Amino acid sequence: VAPPVAAARGSARAAAQAAAQATAQATAQAAARVAAPADRAAANGINADNGAGEDRGSDRAPRIQLYSTTLRSLLCTEIQRPELYFQAPMSRIFHQAQLQDLLKEGEGSLPLRDKARIRSAAGPGAGNWLEARPVTQAMTMSNPAIGTAFRWRFGLPLSHDPSLRCLCGQPVDALGDHFQLCNLGGHRQFRHDGCRRIVASLCRLVGTVQEERHMHTIGTVPPEMANHRIDIVMDDGYNRSPTLYNMADVTFTHPVSTNQAKLTRYSRIDGAAAQEAAARKMRKYDQVARAMGISFSPLAVETFGRWSSKALWYIRDKAASCALTWDGKVNQRQKALNLLRNQVLHR
């Protein structure tokens, strides 16, 4: 092997070992932090029945036992065998370098539209549809839909017929941007309603849900807001909720804006379009919701797949609540992680 190649391989091996050691050290520290409260509680005489949640003295003992035994035992393999976990840190480093190369500025860089598309499609959860198991109707896609979804995210032409026109009279562009912005034709409403129904189906696993409810039927609101409809009104019936109801409203936004200044911003900042859409919903509903004593969550989604931070929190919160109530259907590791997450989020 030539000396430069050997040196490069040695550097890659050293980087992999360093990444694995850092991962193992961080995991060990996390396990120690998780186990410490349980050890102190055990020293104070709190008993739990082998992680099954049968303590007679405190309703917090089951959580403590899960943190102390289940989570620590499940993480111990990762702590003791760091050499088994080279691929994940190395893949993250490699993919991050590829992403930075695609988004670089200067001569030879990609067009702004492609940068905005890549940032949106690379968001947390944006690619989960590729791994979804078709166990429900909401998780199934037809072959044409799969093909369109791939072409849309890869920036490939969706149409090759220049004679096609939208109902508004404008020609249909090959990449499909016009359909994401035009209010005619029903495409935007169909997309919005589909997302609303799927989110509502998740919420129904946790509590009681009403869809498209008029604001004046929920509480006292200003006259100009009386006939506004909120997408999801939910009573979660769970002790962690600070209010009886919580409201959520779905909104989609296209990061390929016709405004050049916005397009430039969306191509440089991850999730900028989704965060702006969420902020618009907050300005519209949050003050009214607070006056009624109801929490409000904007569910802003970019058309290439990225969700806003508030939308991600909402979905993950409902999924965690659902997992906690499905005894026997969620493994002990996931339950322990959900309990730990809820303790951090709601302390």
N, C-alpha and C positions, 0 to 999 in steps of 0.2 A: 504494500500500500504506500502511495506517495506520502511524504511527510506532511504536506498541508491537509490531505484527506484524513490521515491518522490524527492530526491535531484537532480537526473539526469533530471527528467522532469522539475523541476524548473529552472535548468541551461539552458535547451533547450529553455524554454519559454523566459527567460531573453535574450538569444542570439538572438532569433527571434525578440524581441522588439527592441534590440539595432541595429540589421541590418535594420529593417524597419525605425527606426528613422534616421539612417545614410543615407539611400536611400532618405527619404523625405527631409533631409537637403541639400543633394547634388542636388536634383532636384530643390529645391527652389533657391539655389544659381545660378544654370544654368539659370533658368527663369529670375532671376534678372539681370544677365549679358546680356541676350538676350534683355530684355525690356529696359535697360538703354539707348542704342543708339537711340531707337525710341522715348523715352520720351524727350531726349535732342533735337532731330530733331523736335518734335512737338512744343517744346517751341520756336524754331527758326522760326516757321511759315510754316513748310512743311506740306502740306495737302495731304491726300489720301482718295480715295472714298471707305471707308468701307472695306478695304482689297482687293478690286477688281483690284487694279493697274491702276487707272484712274487719277493719279496726273498730273496736267498741268505744274508744275514747275520743276520737277526733275525726271529723269528716275530711281533714286534710291529710291524714295518714296514708290513704291509698295513693295520692299523688307522690308523696315523699318516698314511698316504697318503690313506686315505678321508677322514679329518678335514680334511686340508690342501687337497685339490683338490675332491673331489666335493661335500662339504657346503658349502664356501665358495662354489663356483661356483653351486650351486643356491640359495643364500641371497642372492647378489649382486643378483638382480632385485628382491627385496623391499627391499634396502638402497637401490638406486638410484632406485626408482620408488615412493616412499611414497604418492603420490597415488592409486595403484591399490588401496590397502588401507583405504579409508575405511569400507566397509560393516561389516567384522568388528568393529572397536572401537566403532563407533556402535551396532551391534546389541547388543553386550554391555552397554553402558551403559543402553540402552533396556530390555532384558529384565531387568537387575538392578533397575532402578527399578520395573518392574512387579511383580517378585517381592517387593520390600520393601513395596510397597503392599498386596499380598495378605496379607502376614504381620504387618502392623502391629498393635499393641496398642491397647486403648482402645475408646471407643464406636464402634459400627459395624463392628467387626472381625469376621472370620470365626469360626465355631465352632472349638473345639480340634481336633475330628476333621478338619476340612478343612485346617487348618494342618499337622497331622501328615501328612496325605495329600500335600499339595503339597510339603513338604520332602522326603518320601521319593521322590516321582516326579521331583523336580528333581535327584536325586543324579547323580554322574558315572557315565555308562554306562547310566542307567536308561531312556533313550529310544533306545538303539542298536537295539532290535528294530524300530524304524520304518524303519531304513535297511539292515537285513540283507538281503543278496541270497540268494534261495532256492536256493542251490547244493547244500545238503545237507538231509537230512530234518529235522535239528534246527533249521534256519532257515526252515521252512515253517509256515504257520498256515492253518487253514481259515477260511472267511468267518465262521461263528459265533464262532470263537475270537477273531478280530480285533475283532468287534463287542463281545464281552464285555470284551476287554482295554481298549478305549477307554472303555467305560462305567465300568469299575472305576477307571481312573485319573482320569476326569473327575468321579467322585463321583456318578454317575447311578444310579438304581435298576436292579438286576439282575433283580428279580422283582416282578410286580404281583399275584401270587396269594397272598392272606393265609392260604389253607388249607394251604399247603405246610409240612411239618414235617421236621425233621432226624431221623435215626435215634435220637437221644437223647431225642426227644419235644418238644424246644423248637421254637417257630415259627421259620421262616426269615425273617430280617430282609431288607428290600428292598435294603439296601446290601451284604449279603453278609459282614458282619463275623463272624457266628457260625461260618461255615464255616472261617474262618481260625484259629479258636481251639478248635473241637471236635475231640476225638480219635477220634470215631466217624465212620463213613462212608467212611474211606479217602482223603479229599481231601488231608489233610496228607501222608500217606505217598506218595501218587501224585506230588504236587508235589516232595517231597524227592527221590524216586528219579529223576524226570525231570532235575532239575538235576544230580544225581550222575552220571548217564550222560553228559550233555553235557560236563561238566568232564572226565570220564575220557576221552572221545573226543578232546578237545584234548590231554590229557596223552599219549595214545598216539602222537601225532605227534612227540613228543619222546623218549619212553622207554618202558619196560615198566611196565604198570599192572595192579594187582590190585584188585578191588572187594570191599567188605564182608569184610575179612579179620579173623579173631579176633585179639585182642591177644596171646594166649599163643603163637600161631604165629609171631610176629615176634621176640619176645625174652622175657626174664625180666620179669614184671610182678607186682604184688601180686595175691593171690588174688581180691580183689573186682573186679579189672579184667580177669581172665583171659578171660571170655566176652563182653566188650564188643567190638563190631565197629566197625572204622574204615572210613570210606567209601572212601578212596583211599590205596593204598600204591604208591609210584612209585620206580623206580630210573631216574634221568634219564640216567645214563651220560655226564654232561657234566662237564668239568673244573672248572666254576665251583662245583659243588655241594660244600659242606663235608662232607657225609655221603653214605654209599652210598644210603640211603633217605630219602624224605621222605613224610610222612603229611598227609592233609587230611581234614576232616570238614565236611559240609554241614549248615547249620541255617537255618531260616526263622523270622522273627519278624514279628509284626504290630504296627505302630506305634500302632494304635488300641487302646489297652489299656483294660480294664475298671477298672483302678486309676486314680483321678483324678489322683493325684500323678504317676504315670508318664506319663499322657496329656499333662499339662501340660508335663512335661519334654521329651517327644518333639515337642511342637508348637513348642518354643522353641529346640531344639538340633538342628542338622543331623546325621542319622545316629546319634542317641543310642540308638535301639532296636537297630540293627545292632552298634554297638560294645559294648553290654551283652551281646548274644548271643555275640559273639566272645569276650568276657571269660569268660563261663561255660564255653565250650569250652576255653579256655586253662587254666582252673582244673581242668578234668576230665582233660585229656590231656597238657598241656605238661610237667609234672614227670615223668611216666612216660616220655614220649618222650625227654626229656633224659637220663634214667637209661640208656636204651638207645642213646644217641648218635644219635638220629634227630630231625630237625627236624619241627615240627608247624605246620600252617597252618589256622586256623579260617576256613571259607568261610561267613560270615554274610550273609544277604540279607534285606532287608525286602520285604514282600509287594507294595508299590507299585513296587519296582524298584531301590531304592538298595542298593549293595553296601558292606560294611565296607571300611576302608582295607587291612586285611590280605588280604581276598579279592581286591580290585582288584590289589594287588601280585602275588599268586599268579598270577592270570589273565594279567596283562601280562608277567610273567616267562616263563611258558610260551609265550606267543605270540611274544615276542622270540626265545627259543631256537629255536622252530620256524622263524621267518623266517630266522635265520642259517644254517639247514641246507638251505633250499630255494633252491639256486643256480639262477638263471635265472628264478625265479618271483616274486622280490621286487625292486623297483627299487632302484637304487643309493642314492637318497635315504633310503629306509626302512632299508636296511642300515647306512648311516652313522649314522643316528639311533639305531638299536638298539645299535650298538657303543658309541657315546658314552654311552648310558643305562646299559649294563652296566658300563662303566668307572667311572661315578659310583657305582652301587649296590654294586659289589663291590670297591672299592678298599680 
